[in-house]
Amino acid sequence: MEVVHYPVMHREVLENLPIPEGDSSILIDCTTGEGGHTSLFLEKHPSLSVIGIDRDSEIQKKAIERLSVYGERFHPVNAWFNDYLKEAPSDFADAILFDLGISMFHYVESERGFSFRTDEPLDMRLNSKSGMSAADIVNGYSEENLADVIYKYGEERYSRRIARAIVERRSEKAIESSAELAEIIRLAVPRDYRYGRIHPATRTFQALRIEVNSELDRITPALEEAMRVLKKGGRIAVITFHSLEDRKVKWFFKEEAARDDSRIRILTKKPIVPSEEEERENPPSRSAKLRVVEKI
Ligand SMILES: C[S@@+](CC[C@H](N)C(=O)[O-])C[C@H]1O[C@@H](n2cnc3c(N)ncnc32)[C@H](O)[C@@H]1O
């Protein structure tokens, strides 16, 4: 199925990341995905160039194709955003955007086991050429380590029961597919939890994905570098999708703004959230939060 990612809070993002007109300006889109936000920026600001980062080369191919109409104004970079920003020059970007996490593409098209609703190899790597896959973790971590990951990154209250069930099953046979893992989890949790508001595997799958890609560990170093890379008067906007991400972003900005030699002003005392209309049209946007700061 062909899925086009719906750019979350696109109106709010465009409004809160003003771009100086008339001069050649630069936006770094740290999470380009299929290029939804980037295309809107390129369309709205004719003198803007976008450096579009994504670690996933498959989704990046889609962005390159979609944005080819903008020619040289779109520069794709295949890298982790924290690595790219570390090497980038100081004071050169007019705006920096992070739309954290993964895209609908990953759940629906990538065939890398991000979704518990389909039966796919348990991979979950954004950079599928290196590093541990979700199957390596599920079949290789100790029971205690697995439980810790599921608890810490999934905030899953049945983490110990789930880790125990995984270890029991893998002692018979390695766990290789997303459907297999989802079923192990479903059977490991209490009956009423099985039929709760969300699928009982939701939190464990989130935890594995975060662990596989070291997602949370990349946020603070990237924000630190982003402040250096940004021009004075430029803005950083960050969209998060769950409380673990949002807490990191919120505390980083709060602590930075409180320093005597602070480099930023927080523009969103409370995060911006999607309108009711957007939530209705695009239910996954429900949990999104947008925070914006300006470099002073
Ligand atoms: C939520 S999607 C972004 C969607 C995009 N804003 C759009 O409108 O199409 C996040 C994207 O960032 C990529 N990504 C996530 N974490 C990353 C990281 N640390 N470094 C580089 N790319 C990352 C994912 O591969 C995914 O394509």
The ligand as a Gaussian input file, in Angstrom:
#p B3LYP/6-31G(d) Opt

LIG

0 1
 C        7.925000      11.445000      11.824000
 S        8.915000      11.133000      10.435000
 C        9.051000      12.709000       9.668000
 C        8.043000      12.997000       8.629000
 C        8.273000      14.281000       7.859000
 N        8.261000      15.442000       8.713000
 C        7.272000      14.470000       6.724000
 O        6.519000      15.459000       6.745000
 O        7.240000      13.649000       5.805000
 C       10.535000      10.986000      11.132000
 C       11.634000      10.628000      10.125000
 O       12.892000      10.864000      10.751000
 C       13.777000       9.784000      10.569000
 N       14.574000       9.755000      11.797000
 C       14.156000       9.483000      13.046000
 N       15.160000       9.639000      13.923000
 C       16.247000      10.048000      13.213000
 C       17.577000      10.406000      13.566000
 N       17.993000      10.366000      14.844000
 N       18.410000      10.801000      12.583000
 C       17.999000      10.847000      11.278000
 N       16.748000      10.506000      10.884000
 C       15.874000      10.119000      11.850000
 C       12.904000       8.580000      10.335000
 O       13.549000       7.666000       9.470000
 C       11.641000       9.176000       9.690000
 O       11.709000       9.113000       8.295000

